[in-house]
């Protein structure tokens, strides 16, 4: 036990706020997944993702405010200041690619869009579980396992992007090729942000093992 833990109780509000962020990420990912299955309909749901992104910005602000106010924290301050923006970046990117998907006039869905969005849903589940386990660092090994699974899903997404881009050139609709390539790359970028969260969580788990 650290000396500071003997002096003051830890401020557990950070875990509540991180959990709130994880829930908003999950909700946004599920909404995006719904849109990919409903195209060309369902685009009105993009407003929901935008609202979640704004709410997540507010949670991030609260985390930094609490970090400045707290005399003692359950994680190291630099760990908190790394995890908060990493989570926020995921939602920022989900919002961005959802905006693209809803405004590019895509005539219908395809398997690649559905697979990418499903990988996001799965990654959100891993992040949520990792945040839950983070609340008790006696489960640091579990946090590391969820981080590792997030990395595995990211690796799948990089292979998916390669297949998706190759598949685009089976159509002669140049404008559609440009639009879908932009969206596929945006979705791959979201998966990269999930992987970044996984790296932060893995580092935290190692430092508390």
C-alpha positions as CSV (number, residue, x, y, z in Angstrom):
1,X,0.0,0.0,0.0
2,X,1.2,3.5,-0.9
3,X,1.9,5.9,1.9
4,X,-0.6,8.4,0.5
5,X,-3.4,5.8,0.7
6,X,-2.8,5.7,4.5
7,X,-3.3,9.4,4.8
8,X,-6.3,10.2,2.7
9,X,-9.1,8.0,1.1
10,X,-8.9,7.7,-2.7
11,X,-11.3,9.8,-4.8
12,X,-13.4,7.1,-6.5
13,X,-15.2,9.6,-8.7
14,X,-12.7,9.0,-11.5
15,X,-13.9,5.4,-12.0
16,X,-17.5,6.6,-12.2
17,X,-16.6,9.2,-14.8
18,X,-14.5,6.6,-16.8
19,X,-17.4,4.2,-16.7
20,X,-19.7,7.0,-18.0
21,X,-17.3,7.5,-20.9
22,X,-17.2,3.8,-21.7
23,X,-21.0,3.6,-21.7
24,X,-21.3,6.6,-24.1
25,X,-18.7,5.0,-26.4
26,X,-20.7,1.7,-26.4
27,X,-23.9,3.5,-27.1
28,X,-22.4,5.4,-30.0
29,X,-20.8,2.2,-31.5
30,X,-24.2,0.4,-31.2
31,X,-25.9,3.3,-32.9
32,X,-23.4,3.4,-35.7
33,X,-23.8,-0.4,-36.2
34,X,-27.6,0.1,-36.5
35,X,-27.1,2.8,-39.1
36,X,-24.8,0.5,-41.2
37,X,-27.6,-2.1,-41.2
38,X,-30.3,0.4,-42.2
39,X,-28.8,2.4,-45.0
40,X,-29.9,4.3,-46.9
41,X,-32.3,4.8,-44.0
42,X,-31.4,5.3,-40.3
43,X,-29.2,8.4,-41.0
44,X,-31.3,10.5,-38.6
45,X,-29.6,8.5,-35.8
46,X,-26.4,10.4,-36.5
47,X,-27.8,13.2,-34.3
48,X,-27.7,10.8,-31.4
49,X,-24.0,10.0,-31.9
50,X,-23.3,13.8,-32.1
51,X,-25.1,14.3,-28.8
52,X,-23.1,11.5,-27.1
53,X,-19.9,13.1,-28.4
54,X,-20.8,16.4,-26.8
55,X,-21.8,14.7,-23.5
56,X,-18.4,12.9,-23.5
57,X,-16.6,16.2,-23.9
58,X,-18.3,17.4,-20.8
59,X,-17.3,14.2,-18.9
60,X,-13.7,14.7,-20.0
61,X,-13.8,18.2,-18.7
62,X,-15.1,16.9,-15.4
63,X,-12.3,14.4,-15.2
64,X,-9.7,17.1,-15.6
65,X,-11.4,19.4,-13.1
66,X,-11.5,16.6,-10.5
67,X,-7.9,15.8,-11.2
68,X,-6.9,19.4,-10.4
69,X,-9.0,19.4,-7.2
70,X,-8.1,16.0,-5.8
71,X,-5.4,15.6,-3.3
72,X,-5.2,11.9,-3.9
73,X,-6.3,9.8,-6.8
74,X,-6.9,6.0,-7.2
75,X,-4.6,6.0,-10.2
76,X,-1.5,8.1,-10.8
77,X,-2.4,11.5,-12.2
78,X,-0.5,10.9,-15.4
79,X,-2.5,7.7,-15.9
80,X,-5.7,9.5,-15.5
81,X,-4.5,12.3,-17.9
82,X,-3.7,9.7,-20.5
83,X,-6.8,7.6,-20.3
84,X,-9.3,10.5,-20.4
85,X,-8.3,11.9,-23.8
86,X,-7.8,8.4,-25.2
87,X,-11.4,7.6,-24.4
88,X,-12.6,10.9,-25.7
89,X,-10.7,10.4,-29.0
90,X,-12.7,7.2,-29.6
91,X,-16.0,9.0,-29.5
92,X,-14.7,11.9,-31.5
93,X,-13.7,9.5,-34.3
94,X,-17.0,7.6,-34.1
95,X,-18.9,10.9,-34.4
96,X,-16.7,11.9,-37.4
97,X,-17.2,8.7,-39.4
98,X,-20.9,8.6,-38.5
99,X,-21.2,12.1,-39.9
100,X,-19.5,10.9,-43.1
101,X,-21.8,7.9,-43.4
102,X,-25.0,9.9,-42.9
103,X,-24.1,12.7,-45.2
104,X,-22.3,11.1,-48.2
105,X,-25.5,9.7,-49.7
106,X,-24.4,6.1,-49.6
107,X,-27.1,4.2,-51.6
108,X,-27.0,1.1,-49.3
109,X,-24.9,-0.8,-46.9
110,X,-22.3,-3.5,-47.5
111,X,-20.6,-6.2,-45.6
112,X,-17.5,-4.1,-44.9
113,X,-19.4,-1.3,-43.2
114,X,-21.2,-3.8,-41.1
115,X,-18.1,-5.7,-40.1
116,X,-16.2,-2.5,-39.2
117,X,-19.1,-1.3,-37.0
118,X,-19.4,-4.7,-35.4
119,X,-15.7,-4.6,-34.5
120,X,-16.3,-1.3,-32.8
121,X,-19.1,-2.8,-30.8
122,X,-16.9,-5.6,-29.7
123,X,-14.1,-3.2,-28.9
124,X,-16.5,-1.1,-26.8
125,X,-17.4,-4.2,-24.8
126,X,-13.7,-4.9,-24.0
127,X,-13.1,-1.3,-23.0
128,X,-16.2,-1.3,-20.7
129,X,-15.1,-4.6,-19.0
130,X,-11.5,-3.2,-18.6
131,X,-12.9,0.0,-16.9
132,X,-15.0,-2.1,-14.6
133,X,-11.9,-4.2,-13.6
134,X,-9.9,-1.1,-13.3
135,X,-12.0,0.0,-10.3
136,X,-10.3,-2.7,-8.3
137,X,-6.6,-3.1,-9.2
138,X,-6.7,-6.5,-7.7
139,X,-7.9,-7.4,-11.2
140,X,-5.0,-5.9,-13.1
141,X,-4.5,-9.1,-15.0
142,X,-8.1,-8.9,-16.3
143,X,-7.6,-5.3,-17.4
144,X,-4.5,-6.5,-19.4
145,X,-6.6,-9.4,-21.0
146,X,-9.2,-6.9,-22.2
147,X,-6.5,-4.6,-23.6
148,X,-5.0,-7.5,-25.4
149,X,-8.3,-8.4,-27.0
150,X,-8.8,-4.8,-28.1
151,X,-5.5,-5.1,-29.9
152,X,-6.6,-8.4,-31.5
153,X,-9.7,-6.7,-32.8
154,X,-7.6,-3.8,-34.1
155,X,-5.4,-6.2,-36.1
156,X,-8.5,-7.7,-37.6
157,X,-9.6,-4.3,-38.7
158,X,-6.4,-3.6,-40.5
159,X,-6.9,-6.7,-42.5
160,X,-10.5,-5.7,-43.1
161,X,-9.4,-2.3,-44.5
162,X,-7.1,-4.0,-47.0
163,X,-9.9,-6.3,-48.2
164,X,-12.4,-3.4,-48.3
165,X,-10.2,-1.2,-50.5
166,X,-9.4,-4.0,-52.9
167,X,-13.2,-4.8,-53.1
168,X,-14.0,-1.2,-54.1
169,X,-12.3,-1.5,-57.4
170,X,-14.9,-4.1,-58.5
171,X,-17.3,-1.2,-59.1
172,X,-17.0,1.4,-61.9
173,X,-18.8,4.1,-59.8
174,X,-15.9,6.4,-59.2
175,X,-17.7,8.8,-56.8
176,X,-18.9,5.8,-54.7
177,X,-15.4,4.5,-54.6
178,X,-14.1,7.8,-53.2
179,X,-16.9,8.0,-50.6
180,X,-16.6,4.5,-49.4
181,X,-12.8,4.6,-49.3
182,X,-13.0,7.7,-47.1
183,X,-15.5,6.0,-44.8
184,X,-13.6,2.7,-44.6
185,X,-10.4,4.6,-43.6
186,X,-12.4,6.6,-41.1
187,X,-13.7,3.4,-39.5
188,X,-10.2,2.0,-39.4
189,X,-9.1,5.2,-37.7
190,X,-11.7,4.6,-35.0
191,X,-10.3,1.1,-34.4
192,X,-6.9,2.7,-34.1
193,X,-8.3,4.9,-31.3
194,X,-9.7,1.9,-29.5
195,X,-6.3,0.3,-29.7
196,X,-4.7,3.4,-28.2
197,X,-7.1,3.1,-25.2
198,X,-6.0,-0.6,-25.0
199,X,-2.4,0.5,-24.8
200,X,-3.1,2.9,-22.0
201,X,-5.0,0.3,-20.1
202,X,-2.3,-2.3,-20.6
203,X,0.3,0.2,-19.2
204,X,-1.8,0.9,-16.2
205,X,-2.3,-2.8,-15.5
206,X,1.4,-3.4,-15.7
207,X,2.2,-0.5,-13.3
208,X,-0.2,-1.9,-10.7
209,X,0.6,-5.6,-11.0
